[in-house]
């Protein structure tokens, strides 16, 4: 440690807090799982809201502490075309596979709200991709040298949040891995948010309702239809 860090308590504290970046997404996902399985079911807003606020603030605090730039987080336009080509191809393949499974298991059950969802759901996709790519994957990459292993770890963490909805967890595992690898090549949240949003809508209206159970996770997955 140099003299400037010794004389600067803030810099010293920041260095200690960012020394083990892999622990940050582990904490984030662990708290998300606890919220899904325990806290949300209490129906106690005095407990649920503060707990949820802490979870939401972890990625932002991490980005600030690590001094991440917007372009590092994927909020950029200079690589939009390159990213769109690769993400677009992956999305088309994913859409074909989703539709194929849907046709085999009874066919799509399209709804009037489906078109609206294609415009709205990418915003939710942006939030999830920010949490997965800009925070979880980047922090794991900071501690795992191999990008493939870091991508697998990030995908597994996000799949665990979607348990026990096994079809959703499986899709999250596969899709999460592909999105992480694409982000490694061309960091861009815009294309990934569109891919996430559109594939999620297609999944919801193509696969059997009793599989996805309205995309429920945690204990509410078993309460669906009761």
MARTOR-866410 format. One record per residue (C-alpha): residue in one letter; x, z, y. Coordinates in steps of 0.05 Angstrom, whole numbers, padded with zeros to 5 digits, always signed. Layout:
// MARTOR-866410
AXZY/...
This chain:
// MARTOR-866410
X+00000+00000+00000/X+00029-00020+00067/X+00031+00023+00130/X-00029-00013+00162/X-00074+00007+00103/X-00048+00078+00105/X-00064+00084+00179/X-00131+00049+00171/X-00179+00093+00130/X-00233+00039+00132/X-00187-00013+00101/X-00164+00037+00049/X-00236+00054+00031/X-00255-00019+00027/X-00197-00032-00020/X-00218+00024-00066/X-00291+00001-00067/X-00272-00070-00084/X-00216-00055-00134/X-00261-00066-00195/X-00309-00122-00177/X-00336-00128-00249/X-00369-00059-00243/X-00413-00081-00184/X-00458-00130-00223/X-00460-00081-00281/X-00488-00028-00234/X-00536-00078-00203/X-00565-00101-00269/X-00567-00031-00298/X-00609-00006-00240/X-00654-00068-00245/X-00666-00053-00318/X-00681+00020-00303/X-00730-00001-00249/X-00765-00050-00295/X-00771-00003-00354/X-00778+00065-00321/X-00788+00068-00246/X-00840+00013-00236/X-00886+00045-00288/X-00889+00111-00249/X-00933+00078-00195/X-00899+00126-00147/X-00882+00087-00084/X-00840+00145-00057/X-00794+00133-00116/X-00803+00058-00128/X-00791+00033-00057/X-00725+00070-00044/X-00700+00052-00113/X-00717-00021-00102/X-00684-00021-00033/X-00619+00005-00063/X-00620-00051-00115/X-00633-00104-00062/X-00577-00078-00016/X-00523-00078-00070/X-00508-00154-00068/X-00508-00155+00009/X-00462-00095+00013/X-00416-00127-00038/X-00412-00192+00001/X-00395-00154+00064/X-00343-00110+00031/X-00310-00170-00002/X-00315-00210+00063/X-00347-00269+00029/X-00359-00329+00072/X-00425-00367+00072/X-00391-00427+00041/X-00364-00383-00015/X-00435-00359-00029/X-00460-00431-00036/X-00496-00434+00032/X-00466-00500+00053/X-00482-00574+00061/X-00414-00608+00054/X-00418-00611-00022/X-00494-00622-00025/X-00489-00694-00052/X-00438-00677-00106/X-00477-00616-00128/X-00543-00654-00127/X-00517-00706-00175/X-00494-00657-00227/X-00550-00606-00218/X-00601-00662-00217/X-00577-00689-00283/X-00577-00620-00315/X-00647-00608-00287/X-00674-00673-00317/X-00645-00654-00385/X-00674-00584-00380/X-00742-00612-00360/X-00743-00660-00419/X-00726-00603-00467/X-00780-00558-00437/X-00833-00612-00441/X-00812-00629-00513/X-00821-00557-00535/X-00887-00555-00498/X-00913-00617-00532/X-00893-00591-00601/X-00927-00524-00589/X-00993-00549-00563/X-00980-00589-00501/X-00976-00572-00427/X-01033-00533-00395/X-01029-00558-00323/X-01064-00520-00269/X-01088-00537-00198/X-01036-00489-00169/X-00979-00525-00205/X-00965-00574-00148/X-00964-00517-00097/X-00917-00478-00141/X-00866-00534-00140/X-00860-00523-00064/X-00863-00447-00065/X-00824-00425-00126/X-00756-00453-00104/X-00755-00398-00051/X-00758-00346-00107/X-00707-00388-00143/X-00661-00382-00083/X-00665-00306-00085/X-00650-00304-00159/X-00593-00355-00154/X-00563-00315-00097/X-00564-00253-00140/X-00536-00291-00200/X-00485-00337-00168/X-00466-00309-00100/X-00461-00239-00126/X-00460-00229-00202/X-00420-00290-00222/X-00371-00285-00164/X-00357-00212-00177/X-00348-00225-00252/X-00302-00283-00235/X-00260-00234-00195/X-00245-00195-00259/X-00251-00249-00313/X-00201-00305-00310/X-00238-00354-00355/X-00297-00386-00318/X-00334-00400-00383/X-00330-00327-00404/X-00351-00304-00335/X-00410-00352-00337/X-00431-00327-00406/X-00427-00255-00382/X-00469-00269-00319/X-00521-00306-00360/X-00524-00250-00411/X-00534-00198-00357/X-00592-00236-00326/X-00623-00250-00394/X-00623-00175-00407/X-00665-00163-00345/X-00719-00209-00374/X-00725-00172-00440/X-00770-00164-00482/X-00798-00232-00460/X-00755-00267-00511/X-00772-00340-00492/X-00758-00324-00419/X-00694-00286-00437/X-00670-00344-00480/X-00683-00396-00426/X-00649-00351-00375/X-00589-00344-00420/X-00580-00419-00429/X-00600-00439-00359/X-00559-00384-00327/X-00497-00406-00363/X-00506-00479-00342/X-00521-00459-00270/X-00459-00416-00267/X-00415-00473-00292/X-00446-00520-00242/X-00435-00469-00186/X-00362-00463-00206/X-00354-00538-00196/X-00395-00545-00132/X-00418-00479-00102/X-00486-00495-00072/X-00547-00451-00074/X-00595-00504-00047/X-00591-00549-00107/X-00592-00491-00156/X-00653-00460-00122/X-00691-00525-00129/X-00670-00532-00202/X-00689-00460-00217/X-00756-00465-00182/X-00778-00531-00212/X-00756-00515-00283/X-00790-00447-00279/X-00856-00479-00258/X-00851-00531-00312/X-00836-00477-00363/X-00895-00434-00342/X-00945-00491-00348/X-00915-00525-00410/X-00902-00469-00460/X-00956-00429-00495/X-00987-00375-00451/X-00979-00322-00505/X-00904-00337-00507/X-00888-00325-00434/X-00945-00278-00418/X-00946-00296-00345/X-00870-00286-00341/X-00877-00211-00351/X-00817-00168-00367/X-00806-00096-00386/X-00864-00054-00415/X-00916-00097-00379/X-00898-00153-00428/X-00935-00116-00483/X-00993-00099-00437/X-01010-00171-00424/X-01079-00190-00447/X-01102-00119-00457/
